[in-house]
Amino acid sequence: MIPVIGLVIGVGVGIWLQPTVPVWLQPYLPIAIVAALDAVVGALRALGERRFNDRVFVISFISNVLIAGFIVFLGDQLGVGSQLSTGVIVVLGIRIFANAAAIRRRIFHA
């Protein structure tokens, strides 16, 4: 229940303050969001399998965002930023859908 309350408060504060993202950070924000979603869906799967660990979640969340951002930054420096961004999105998307499928199978037994 606490995570849901935190999410609602965070969304409310974000809507109320309307923060702006610096221009230099804008290319990395979508990648960071997808990486964070991967960690969250993985945590939901672990929660359903009764093997959730909050430390593992926090480390996974932070490391996913940092590694994905670094890969895209490295791609920008090499001049292939869009290709590496696409690769990161594809890999994380596959992981998200795999975890979502595992959650669905566990809930619906199908």
Buried (B, 14 or more C-beta within 10 A) or exposed (E): EEEEEEEEEEEEEEEEEEEEEEEEEEBBEBBBEBBBBBBBBBBBBBEBEEEBEEEBBEEBBEEBBEEBBEBBBEBBEEEEBEEBBEBBBEBBEEBBEBBEEBBEEEEEEE
